Amino acid sequence: MTQRLSARSVTPMSDHAHGTRYYLAEWYRGELNQHEIDRIAARLDESSRSVSAGGASVRRVMTMAVPAGEWMFGIFEADSADTVEQVCRHAGMAPQQLNPAVEDRIHNTDPCDDKPLPTND
């Protein structure tokens, strides 16, 4: 099955809430499996809700794991890096790295596009 991307599906990350920006958190976690990844994501979501209830603006946009390398990444939309740090620490996941996201676009798949992605065959 070939996955396809479309230029029409590119969305600027600057379309987020006023006064917020994106941050990339990185964690080194041994023994990552799907259950542990799901558990961490749920803890980060709960912590985001708790911190937001206190008046900050923050949400977990996505989490990505590389189990073979034991790395986990989280993208957050927040009013500050301090807010993301607070969310992560509250969830028991103090990040090894926390940086403003510099990428300006998110690509979504669009099944209407007829250009196949390159394969590694």
Secondary structure, DSSP 8 states (H G I E B T S, - for coil): ---BEEEEEEEEGGGS-TT-EEEEEEEE-SS--HHHHHHHHHHHHHHHHHHHHTT--EEEEEEEEETTTTEEEEEEEES-HHHHHHHHHHTT---SEEEE----EEEEE-TT---B-----
